[in-house]
Amino acid sequence: MPSRKIFFYIHFGDGNIENGFWYIPEFINYRYPSYKVDKDHPGSEVSDEEAATFPIESILFREKDAAYSALLLRHTEEICEFADEYRRNYTRSVLKLFNFMNSNWWIL
């Protein structure tokens, strides 16, 4: 289990609006709600996707800031452990996303 409390926020548009609005982002004029990922609202798939970006960033910072590079790798491990410990599809945690961002292929 990670030594610290893990949480982060994810933005998803409103699927009812977004699926009928196919324009460039500059024309979007509606709220993009944020949803929290934590132990009470787990999301293994989005947690692992987030963690997957850190090793690449770590490589980019390795020569310029070794401490930050190491921190990114540590966060990768913590988030992956979190995703494994609190297994659940994020669309099961936030039901209003289920019809639009369903990832039931991942884990129930």
N, C-alpha and C positions, 0 to 999 in steps of 0.2 A: 504494500500500500504506500502511496506517496506520502512523504513526510509532511507536506503542506496541503491545505485545502485547495482543490482544483476546481476552477470554474472559469468560464468565458462566455461571451455572447456571440450569437450568430444572427445575421440579418436574412430574412426571407421576405419577399414581397407577398402581397395578398394575391393568391392564385386566382381568385375570382376576377380581380381587376387585371392582373398582369397577363393572363392568358388571352385577354381581349385587346391588349395594347402592345402592338409590335412596332415600336418606334425607337429612335436612338435614346440613350439614357438622359440626355439633356432635356428631353421633353417630358420626362416623368415628373409628375406634380402630385404625388400622393405619398403618404407615410409608409416607410419601410419599418415594420416592427422588429424589435430585437427580442430574442428568446435566449434565456439563460440555460447553459449546459452545466449541470452539477450533479451531485450524488442523488438528489431528489428528482432531477429531470435529466437522466442520462441520455447519452447519444453516442454509442460506440463508433458508428460510422463517421460522424462529423468530428469526433475526438481524434480518431486515427488519421483522418484527412488533414486536420490541423497539425498534428504531430509530424506528419510526413513532410511538411515544409521546412521544419527546423534543421534537419541535417544538411540540406542544401545551403541554407543561410549560414550554417556553421562553417561549411567549407569556404564560403565567400569571406568570412570574417577571420579565418584561422590565422593569417599572417598579420593582419592589422590590429586585432584585438583578441588575443588567445583566451582571455578570461570570459569574454562574451561568447566566443565560439563554444567553450566548454559548458557555459550556462545553457545555451541552446540545446546541446546534446542531453544535458541533464533534464531539461524540460521535456524533451522527446520521450525519454524513458518514463517520466512521471505521468505524462498524459496517456501513454500507451498502457501503463499499469492501471490507471484510472478507467480507461475504456474496457479493459479486461475485467476489472473488479465489478464495475457497474454496467453490465451488459444489457443494452436495450436499444432498439431503433429509436432515433430521435423523433420520428413521425409518430411513434407510440406515446412519447412524452408530451408532444404538442399536437394534439389530434387535429387541429385546424390545418396542419400541413399535410396530413395523411393523403388526401386526394391529389395533391400536387407534387409532393416531393417524396413519395413513398419509396422506401428502400428496403422492402420486406425481403429482398434477396440476401440481406446481410445477416441479421440475427434477430430473433423475436424477443 
